[in-house]
Amino acid sequence: MLTQFQQRKLAKMFDLYDVNRDGYIEAADYARVGEGFATGTGCAPGSADFEKLRATYLGFWEQLRQAADADHDGKVTREEFMASYETLLAMRETIAGVSQAILQMTDRDGDGKISHAEFAANLQAYGVDAPAAAEAFRHLDRDGDGFIDTDELLQNVDEFFYGEDENAPGNWLVGPL
């Protein structure tokens, strides 16, 4: 059973994914985020990189739809989203795998780390403003070197999904709660 704190963090994730704020997450939300991230990282609309990022986000949508769309109506309610995480959180290796995919997608220059600019572009695609993204990055960059590396990302992800310490840096994974 999800704790109150996990529910609060997952509710924040749901709100970010529900880009058009209609109370559902659907393919159009993920397409908009993919397009926003592509544009935010300098990909020209219609370019191969732009289309690849858009397709990647739509792939994430398809994974969520399959895991969470209990009534098969092509959209995910907050309740369906929360219920799917009840099951997903029991599979820690799946969470780690998704984290690695996000690292690869966000790491636009391919150096194996997420820079502040890369992180900000990703969060801004979800509607998180630049100051909030900067504050989140400051917390998530645990060693203060200006990057989030794989070890930091995995620790942050673990704290976000499984931690109960309200002051843990990983709680900033999707911006301020």
ZIDAHU-V461384 format. One record per residue. N is the residue number from 1. RES is the residue in one letter. PSI is psi in whole degrees, -180 to 180 (NA if undefined). Layout:
n res psi
N RES PSI
N RES PSI
This chain:
n res psi
1 M 135
2 L 139
3 T 167
4 Q -41
5 F -42
6 Q -42
7 Q -41
8 R -43
9 K -42
10 L -33
11 A -39
12 K -43
13 M -46
14 F -47
15 D -37
16 L -43
17 Y -30
18 D 72
19 V -42
20 N 3
21 R 38
22 D 5
23 G 3
24 Y 154
25 I 132
26 E 175
27 A -40
28 A -34
29 D -47
30 Y -37
31 A -44
32 R -42
33 V -45
34 G -44
35 E -41
36 G -41
37 F -44
38 A -47
39 T -43
40 G -21
41 T 12
42 G 11
43 C 130
44 A 136
45 P 134
46 G -13
47 S 165
48 A -43
49 D -42
50 F -50
51 E -34
52 K -45
53 L -42
54 R -45
55 A -37
56 T -46
57 Y -38
58 L -30
59 G -40
60 F -40
61 W -46
62 E -40
63 Q -44
64 L -44
65 R -46
66 Q -36
67 A -30
68 A -23
69 D 78
70 A -34
71 D 6
72 H 41
73 D 7
74 G 12
75 K 158
76 V 121
77 T 167
78 R -41
79 E -44
80 E -40
81 F -49
82 M -43
83 A -38
84 S -35
85 Y -26
86 E -45
87 T -46
88 L -40
89 L -19
90 A -12
91 M 78
92 R -37
93 E -30
94 T -44
95 I -44
96 A -40
97 G -42
98 V -40
99 S -43
100 Q -40
101 A -40
102 I -40
103 L -48
104 Q -40
105 M -41
106 T -30
107 D 79
108 R -28
109 D -1
110 G 23
111 D 3
112 G 6
113 K 158
114 I 120
115 S 169
116 H -44
117 A -41
118 E -43
119 F -46
120 A -41
121 A -40
122 N -51
123 L -37
124 Q -29
125 A -26
126 Y 1
127 G 9
128 V 128
129 D 164
130 A -45
131 P -39
132 A -39
133 A -40
134 A -42
135 E -42
136 A -45
137 F -41
138 R -40
139 H -41
140 L -25
141 D 82
142 R -34
143 D 1
144 G 23
145 D 3
146 G 6
147 F 155
148 I 112
149 D 179
150 T -46
151 D -43
152 E -44
153 L -47
154 L -39
155 Q -42
156 N -43
157 V -45
158 D -45
159 E -41
160 F -50
161 F -30
162 Y -18
163 G 153
164 E 0
165 D 110
166 E -15
167 N 4
168 A 139
169 P -35
170 G -19
171 N -11
172 W 7
173 L -36
174 V 25
175 G -172
176 P 141
177 L NA
